[in-house]
Amino acid sequence: MGIPASFIFQNRIFVEHLIRLIKIFRIASERFRLRSQIYEQIILTVCALVRLRIGS
């Protein structure tokens, strides 16, 4: 047996939607020219905003 295909498909769709939301901010899809500390803070902020928007 294994993991049901419907479970895999549902999770894949969820992850793809999260990636799309992160790319809306254009941070994950372009080169970022700030110091690495600032970059990390911005990525974490964007991820928090995405999580807030999806309600998780």
C-alpha positions as CSV (number, residue, x, y, z in Angstrom):
1,M,0.0,0.0,0.0
2,G,1.1,3.6,0.1
3,I,0.0,7.1,0.2
4,P,-3.3,7.6,-1.7
5,A,-2.9,9.5,-5.0
6,S,-5.6,12.0,-4.0
7,F,-3.7,13.0,-0.9
8,I,-0.6,13.6,-3.0
9,F,-2.5,15.6,-5.6
10,Q,-4.1,17.8,-2.9
11,N,-0.8,18.5,-1.2
12,R,0.9,19.2,-4.6
13,I,-1.8,21.8,-5.5
14,F,-1.4,23.4,-2.1
15,V,2.4,23.7,-2.4
16,E,2.1,25.1,-6.0
17,H,-0.3,27.8,-4.8
18,L,2.1,28.8,-2.0
19,I,4.9,29.1,-4.5
20,R,2.7,31.2,-6.7
21,L,1.9,33.5,-3.8
22,I,5.6,33.9,-2.9
23,K,6.4,34.7,-6.5
24,I,3.8,37.4,-6.5
25,F,6.2,39.4,-4.3
26,R,8.9,38.8,-7.0
27,I,11.5,38.0,-4.3
28,A,11.8,34.3,-5.0
29,S,11.9,34.8,-8.8
30,E,14.6,37.5,-9.1
31,R,18.1,38.2,-7.9
32,F,18.1,40.1,-4.7
33,R,20.8,42.7,-4.2
34,L,20.8,43.4,-0.5
35,R,22.9,41.9,2.3
36,S,22.1,38.4,3.2
37,Q,20.8,39.3,6.7
38,I,18.3,41.7,5.2
39,Y,17.4,39.2,2.5
40,E,16.6,36.6,5.2
41,Q,14.4,39.0,7.1
42,I,12.5,39.9,4.0
43,I,11.9,36.3,2.9
44,L,10.7,35.4,6.4
45,T,8.4,38.5,6.4
46,V,7.0,37.5,3.0
47,C,6.4,33.9,4.1
48,A,4.6,35.2,7.2
49,L,2.4,37.4,5.1
50,V,1.6,34.5,2.8
51,R,0.8,32.3,5.8
52,L,-1.4,35.0,7.2
53,R,-3.2,35.4,3.9
54,I,-3.9,31.6,3.6
55,G,-4.8,31.4,7.3
56,S,-2.4,28.7,8.4
